[in-house]
Amino acid sequence: MDIDIIFSAGEVNTRQIEGRTVVVIDVLRATSVMVTALYNGAHRVLPVLSPEEGFALKKTNDPAKIILGGERHADHIPGFDFGNSPLDYTRANVAEKTVVMTTTNGTRAIHSALTAKELYVAAFLNAQAMATHLSKHEKITLFCSGSNEAFTIEDALCAGYITQLLLRNNPSASCSDAALALKQLHLSTQQNRLTLASQGRHYKILKAKGHLADLEYCFEKDILPVVCQWKGADIGMALL
């Protein structure tokens, strides 16, 4: 096994994507929303690049079956059903529906990784399930979405945690320097990762906007036993 990490969407290169299994991570909050929605029975998640694409999809499909969700700069998009809070994507709201999402960072990162051999999304919420599923894969890239193409501490901590989990089952795996660094970052902050994360720019923005419940939820580890995979046109549950 070979493990590499992309620090942010601003650092993507072909070598780290093509022919590899790629896992996009956007803890705050896009991939946390996606894994929550699918766990709660959403039929699929369709990431799009603009609100206009979302409105067009709702107009050309049964609107009762389409949920529009996402954000721009952490704010609710006018006309969308929900923002980017995973706590809105309950079973009552999303079961058997298609969630069409557009976000400032996460959905863009997914679209920039479509040439991967296999593509997944993950967060702290399903990190253990994701690592278990990846245990037989050979070339893995953990892709931190970051914020506005810049490094974010929360995505780095999650990537480090997944690296740590992968190495438990594959101790002879080869790690890039980036993977080694983020694994050690996570190990050194296991008892106080929120203390570190709370100093990050994105965390502070969400806190200032009143999303404290989201922040608490998004840092919960391994509570959702789901693996979420790009299926060629959308994201759904992987066959385990």
N, C-alpha and C positions, 0 to 999 in steps of 0.2 A: 504493500500500500504506500502511495505517495500522497502527502497532504500539503496543500498550499493554501494561502489566504490572500484575498484582495482586500485592502484596507478601506477602500471607498469606491463609489461608482466613477469617480474621477480618475481612477488608476487602472481601469480595465484594459487588458491587452489580449490579443488573440491566443497567445500561447497558454494563458491561464484558463481559457474557456473551451476552445475547440478540442473535441475528443476526450473531454473530461466530464466527470460527474460534478455538477455545480449546485451548491446550496446557497440560495439568496437569504440573507438575514437582515431584517429591519425591525428590531425589537420595539422601537417607538415610532410608528406602531403598525405598519402595514402588514408584516408577516404574522404578527400576533393576532391581528384581525382575521387574516386568512385561515390560519389553523383553527381559530375559535369557531369561525363560521362553518367550516367543513365538519368539525367535531359535532357541531349542533345541527347537522343535517342538511346544510346547503347542498344543492345538487352539484354546483361547480362555482368556481371563482374565475371571473374573466377580467384580467388586468388590462386597462386601456390607458392611453397616454394623455387623453384630454377629456374634460367634462362633455364636450360636444359629441365625442364618440359614445359616451354613456347615454346621453339623451337620445341619440339616433338609434341605439340598440333597444332602448325602452319603447321608442315609437314604432319600430318595425317588428317587435315581438309582443307577446301577450304581456301587457304592463303589470298584471297581477302576479306574474312569475318572475319579474325582474326587480331586484333591489339595487338602487344606486347608492354607493358608499364611497367615502374618501375625504380628501382635504386638499387645501392649498395653503401652505405656510401655517399648518396646524389648525386652520379654521374650516368650519363646515362650508361646503360648496352650495350656494343658493340653488334650490330646486332638487337637491339630492335628498334621498330618504334618510340617510344617516351620515354622520361624519366618520371619523377614524378612531372611534372608541370601540375596542373589542367588546366592551360590556353591552353595547347595543345589539350585538349579533347573537341574540338568544335563539333558542330553538323555536320559540313562538314567532320570532320575526323572520327567520331565514330557512326553516325546514322546507326541503323540496323546491327551493327557489335558486335562481342564478344571481349571484352577487357580482355586479359589475363595479370594479374599483378603479379609481385613479388617485394617485397620491404624488406628493412632491418628489419623493425619492424612491420608495420601494417598487412601485410599478415600473418606473423607468429602469431600475436596475434589472428587473426581470426581463424586460424587452432587450436589454443590452447583452443578455446571456443566452439568447435563443439558439445560438449555434453549439451549445453544449451537447455532449453525447446524451446525458440525462440531466434534467433540471428539477430541483426541488425548492421549497420554501420552508424555513424553520425559524424558531424563536426559542427562548428559554422554556416556554410552555410545553414544547414537544421535543426537546433536545435529546432525551434518552431514546425515545422511539426512533428519531432520525439517525442517531449514531448506531443503534442496533441494525437498522436497515442497511446502513452503509458498510457494515463490517466485512462484506465480501467484495466491495468495490476496490478498484486498483488505483485510479487517479482521481483524487477528490480536491475540489477547490471550494473553500468556504468564502462566500462573496458578501462582505459587509457593505450594505447600501450606503451607510453614512448619511450625512445631511448636506445638501447643496454641494455634492461632490467632495466633501471633506470628511475626514476621520471622525467617528463618534465612539465614545468610550463604551456605551451600552452594547453596540454591535460587536466591538472588539472582545468584550467580556464573554458574550455568547459564543463567538467563534472559538475563543480559548477554551470554553467549557466543552464544546463539542469535540475539539481536538483532544482534550484530556480523556473524554469518554472513548474516543476511537482508539487511543493508545492503550487503554486498559485491555481491550480485546485484541489489539494488534501491536504488541510492544516493540516489534522489530520494524514498524512502519518508518518510512523516511519522511522527515518534516523539513519544510523550508525554514529559513530563519524567521520569517513572519509567523509561521505556525508555532514554532518553539517559543517565540516571544509572547504571543498571546496566550498560549497555554500557561506559561509562567505567571503572566499577569493575572489570569483567573485564579491560579493556585494561591497566589499571594494575597488575594482579596476575598477568598471564599467566605470568611466570617463577616466581612464588612463591604461587600460589593456595592450595596446601595449608598454607602458613605462616599465611595469614589464616584459612582455614577451620578449622584446628586450634584456633583460639582460640574458636570458636563453642560454644555450650552443647550443642547436639545432638551435635556431633562428640565433645566431651569425655565425654558420657554413653556413647556407643557404645565409645569407647576404654576407659573404665573397666570396661565389661562384657566386654572382651576381643575386640571385633570389629575388630581391626586389619586383617585380610585384606579384610573388607568395605570398610573405609574406603579402602584402597589401590585396590581394584577400582572402586568407585563414582566415583572421580575420573579414571578413564581416559577419554580423549576419542575418540569416533568409531570405536570398535572393532566396533560392531554396525550393519550396514547395513539396519536395519529401521525401518518406520514403523508405529506401533500406534494403531489408531483405534477409538473407540466405535462399535459396530455396531447400537445400539438396545437391546440387552439385555446385551451383553458387549463385551470388547475383543479385537480380532483384528488380523491383519496387513492393512494398507491395500493396495489395488490401486495399484501404481506405474505 
